[in-house]
Each structure stands twice: as C-alpha cells, then as structure tokens.
C-alpha cells in the first residue's frame, strides 16, 4: 500500500494537447489517436490503482480500467475541455466499478442461495481481496477488510483522500459535487471505518493526531 500512496496525483489534472505533444516527443501536434495514447500512459497507473481500491481484485481492476479508457476514447470528441480529462474520465471509471460491484453482489447472493441447496461455493474472485492491494501486512489487511464493509461511496472517499492523497477540491472535481458534500461524506466514512476497526480486537486506532486517518495510507 505504501508504494500506491506515494504516487503523485498532481499529473491527473493536466491534459492539454500541448502537454501531450511535449510528453509524446512530437514536434508538431499529434493526431487524435497518438494524443490519446499519451493521455493513457499518463493516467493508466492511477486508473488501475483506483479501480483496484474500489473493487479489490487485480484482474477486475485491470479489465475495468482498460474498459474505461476504451469508452473514453470512443467519446473523447465529446469532451469540450481536454484540460479536464481526468474528472470526466473518472466518472466513466467509477460508474464501471460501481456497476461491477452491484453485479458481484448479485452473483454472490445467488451463489449463496445455490449453496444452501447443495450448489458450489462462491468463487473467490468475487471477494474483496486485501492482499491484492497491499503487501502482506496484518494491520493493513485489517484496514482493507474494514474498508470492504463500507458502502461504495464511503469507501471511495476514503480511497481518494487517504490512499490517493487528493485534496478536498480535487475530490469535489472528480466526484462532480461541492466541497461540503465531500466533507460530509468523508466524515461519515471515517466514522464508520473507525467503528468497524474498533469492533476488531487489536485493530489499529483509525484516527491520527488530527482526528482523521493519516494520509499516505497509514493509519496509526
């Protein structure tokens, strides 16, 4: 989780054609496909890690992030401001992840019903896998397991704030809501996470010195 949290998210907020030209090494403005390839290279790691944090499975995260880029490319010409690529792209990615989570819950519920009547056990790939996100560490595993019990939107704000190091304003941009909504949602998410962690004996305290989980994925 440490390496995941050290990634710099500042590059997410750029996306202008001149930046694509510089990063791609083009002497003249690149074509639409070449410009989009530069954008993909710039954002693909962050997209994958965000998807991984939301769905908790490596294979699903890779597939969902790739699908999000494919859909973004299909509709790239509808984006009025290329400099606002990531907030627009993030909506595509989160919608795919949330849809995947809904379908996964339905599959698990159906599998549990089948199990009661002698059917096979639910597939492991349908589970949130803490060890898929962080290197094996008991404290980190407890945190991710606790996060898996949060609802999707509350897990999302914890992920963006404390594991992707986004500011409140950056979160408001990608979530298409105001800063007050972010603050409120994050407050309840932290409160719920602390309650879950407090239920588990030996779990780390979910609050830092300032009354919130420490940034960078560390909760002391």
N, C-alpha and C positions, 0 to 999 in steps of 0.2 A: 504494500500500500504506500510505502514511503516514496518509491520512485514515481508512482502515479500522482502523488500530491505535489511533487517538486516541479511538475511540468508547468511551463509558463503559459498562461491563458491569454496574455495580452495580444498575441498574434491573431486571436479569434476575431478581433474587432476590425481587422483590415480586410480589404477585398477589392480594392480599386484596380482597374485594368493596368494602370502604370505600375502598381506593385507586382502584378502578375508578370508584366513584361520584364521587370528587373529580376525577379526571382527565377524566372524561366530562362534567363540569359538571352532574351530576344532583343535584337537591335531595333526591330520595328514591332508595333503592336501585334500580338499573336492572334490567330483565328479563334473562334468561339471554343472549339474543342481543346486546343492547346491551352487556352487561358483557363478553362475549367479544370484541366489536368493539374495545373499549378495549384489551383484552389484545393483540389482533393488532397494533394501531397501535403499542403499546409495544415489541413484540418483532420486528416484521416485518423491520426493517433488519438486526438481529443474525442472525436466522434466515437471511436471504438471504446475508449475508456468510460465515456459517459454511458453508452449503451450497456457496457459490462456492469457498471454500478447500478443501473436500473433493473436489468434482467438477471444478473448474477450467473451467467453461463457464457463461457468463452465462444463456443460455436455460434450460439444465438446472437451474441453481441456482434461478431464479425459479419454474420449474414445480414443483420438488421442495419448496421452502419453502411454496408455496401449497397443495400437496397435503398437507403435514404439518399445516398449520393446519386444513384441511378435515377431516382424520381426527381431529385433536384436538377439534374442535367436535362431531363425531359421538359421541365418547366422553367429553366433558367432564364429564358427570354421574357418571362412574365415578371421578373424581379426588376422593379423600377430603379432601385438604387443598389448597384453592385457593391457599394461600400457597406451595405447592411446584410451581407450574405449570411453570416452565421446566425443571427437571430431568426432569420427566415428558414434557414436550413435546420436549425434546432427544432422548430415546430414540426417539421417533417419527421425528424428522428424520434422525438418524444412520442408523437402520435403512433408511429410504428411500434415503438417499445411498449406503450400502454396497451395497444391492440393485442400485441403478442402476450402480454401478461394476462389480459382478460381471457384470451383463448386458452392459455396454460391453466388458469384456474378452472375453466370449464372442463378441460381434459382431466385434470386431477380429480375433480368432483365426480366425473363419470367413471374414472378408473377406480375410485374408492367404492362407488356403488357396485361396480362389477366384482371387486374383490370380495365384497360381502356375500356374493353368490358364487364364489369359487373361481373368479377370474384371476388373471395375473396381477402381480403387484405393479403400482405405478412406476413408470420409467424414471430413472434417476435424473435424466436430462431435464425433467420438468420441475426440478427443485432449485431453489436458490442456493448457490454453492459459494460459501465464504472463501474457501481456499482457492477458488478460481480468480479471486480479486486481489488477494494479498498473499505474500509469502507466509508460510505456516507460522503462526504465532497465536498462542491461546487467547491473549487479550484482544487481538484484532479480530479473531474469529468470533468472539463473543459480541463484539460491536456489530459486525456484519450480520450475524444471526439476529441480533436485536433489530437492526435496520430492516431486515427482511419481513419483520412483523408489522412495520409501519405501512400505512396505505401508500399508494403510488406517489401522490403529490407531496406527502410529507417526507418520504424517502428521497424524492427528487431534490427538495430544497436543502436537505442535509448534505446530499452528494455535491451539489453545486457550490454551496458555501464552504464546506469544511474539507472536501476532497478534491474539488477543482479550484478552490481559492478565488471564487468570483465575488466581487463586491455586490452590495445590495442593488446598486444601479445597474450593474451588468446583468444580475439575475432578473431585474424588472424588464430589461430589454428582451432577453431570450424567452421569458415567460409571458410577454405581452400583457403585463399588469403594472399597477403602480407600486411605488416603494412601500407604501403602507401595507399592501396585501402581502408582499414578500416578508415584511417584518412580522406580521401576524401569523402567517403560515409557518415561518421558521420558529417562532416562539412555541407554538403548539407542537411542532415536530420535535424540538428539543425536549419539551416537557414529557412527551410520550416516550421518547427514547430513554430518558432518564428513568422513568417509571419501569420500563421493561428491564433495563440494566439492574435496577435496584431489586427486581424480583429474583435475579440470579445471584446466588451466593458467590462471593469472591469476585463479582464483576467490578471493573474499574468505575470510579465515580465519573458520571457523564458531564460534570461541569468543571471548567477551568477556573482560574482565579477571577475572571471577569464574569462568571455566571453563565458561560457558554462553552461548548466543546471547543478545544483548541484547534486552530486552523492547521492545515497540513496533514489531516487525517489522524492526529494524535489526540487522544482523549485521556487526560491524566486523572 
